[in-house]
Amino acid sequence: MIPSTIFTFANTFVLTGWILLLLAPNWRKTQSVVLGGVILVLAVIYTVLILSGIGNFNVDSFSTLENVKSLFQDDIAVAAGWIHYLAFDLFVGAYIVRKGQEIGLSRLLYSIPLPFTFMFGPIGYLIFFFIKTIKTRSW
């Protein structure tokens, strides 16, 4: 496995999910393709990468900033970490679309946070949270 090839594939492949969320959010299969297709494939790749590089992992790997930096000195670990971000940001994007539709937000309103979620994860969710709160007036 070449980490740079896996990284490039994952970056390109995840766009399938984002395009569906932006351009076909009302298609009855969008959530299934995103959750049970794109994210599932990313989860499998992530699992393979983690299991292949688990030798460098120990109980303290996430206990300090220095230990986390040390963990990400390996290209496989960096690719796995990036895929982790891609999968979870897409999961949050799917949630935003689903929840936005559920509470009756217009497509425009629940689409606004999606590019931010794609690029900056939690910032996109924060934008959605504020839109949802203003629309429903509930936390």
Secondary structure, 3 states (H helix, E strand, C coil): CCHHHHHHHHHHHHHHHHHHHHHCCCCCCHHHHHHHHHHHHHHHHHHHHHHHCHHHCCCCCCCCHHHHHHHCCCHHHHHHHHHHHHHHHHHHHHHHHHHHHHCCCCHHHHHCHHHHHHHHCHHHHHHHHHHHHHHHCCC
